[in-house]
Amino acid sequence: MGLSEAVTYFTFAAVFGYGAVLMNTAKTNFDEVMEVFSAIIFSAMIIGESMSYLGDYTKATVAAGKILSLIYDAPPIDAYSTEGEKEFAVEGKISFDKSNFPLSN
């Protein structure tokens, strides 16, 4: 955490330092320096926040690839084929003797 905060303050120092040089040479004014400062700082903050999701993005990409392979890969067994052994018919009866199903009110 210390390094990330140090980078933030080093960025502040660099932008204000370079802005001071530009203002001393009359190439810009304070308002423009502050606009550029805000743009750089907010861009860096957004990039930093989005980088925290990079691990989740990688996991999501792998998961999406697995789902798409399930959808588009042909199964090894063709359920609609007429070849091979046929299943035999099974008939039977099930009876429930002395069964009790209590119902709650």
N, C-alpha and C positions, 0 to 999 in steps of 0.2 A: 504494500500500500504506500510505503514511503516513496518508492521510485515513481509511481504514477503521479503523486502529488508534486514531486520535484519537477517532473517534466512539465506539469501545468504551470508552475511558477517560472520555470526557465522560458517557457513560451511567452508568458506575460512580459518578462524582462526583455526578451528579444524583440517583441512587437513594439513595446514602448521605447526601447532604445533606438530601434531603426526609425520609428516615427519621430523621435526627437531629432535625429540627424536630418530627416527630410524637412522638418519644420524649420530647423536652423538654416537650411539652404533655400528656404522659401519655395520648395517644390510642392508643399501641401499645407493644409491647415489642421487644427486640432479636431474639427468635426470629421474630416475624412480619415484621420488616424483612428478615431474611435469607431467609425463604421467598419473599417478593415479589421480592427481589433475584435469587434463583436463577431464578425463573420468568421474569422479564424478560430476563435475560442469556441463558438457554438458548433462549428463544423468538427472540431477535434472532439468535443463532448459527444456528439452524435456518433462519430466513428468509434469512439471508445465504448459507448453503450452497445452498439451493434456488434462489436467484436466479442462481447461477452456471450453472445448467442452462437458463436462459431461452432462450438462443440455440439450443440443441439442441432445445428444445421447439418453437420456431417452425419449424425445419427439418423436424422430424418431422410437424408439422401439415400443412405443404405437401406432404410426401411422401405422407402418408396420403390427402390430397385427390386427388393424382394417381393413386394406386392405385385408389381408389374410383371415379374417373371412368373408368378402364380397365375396371373390372368392370361398371359400370352403364350406360355409354354404348353405344348401338347402333352396330355397325360399319357402314361405308358399303357394304360388299358383303355380300349375303345369300347365304351358302354353300348354303342349302337351296332356293333358288329354282329353278324349272324353266324360267324365261325366259332369253333371251340365247343367245349362241353356245355350242355344245357343243365340248368338247375332243375331238380326234381320238385314236384309239388308236395307240399306238406299240409296235412289236414290234422286237426286235433280239436279237442274240446277242453275248456277250462271250467272248473266248477269251484265255487267257494262254499264249502260246507261249514256251518257253525262259525260264520264270520260276524264280527261285530264292528260297526263303524260309528263310533260316538260323534255326535254333532254338538258343537258348542252353540249356546244361544247368544 
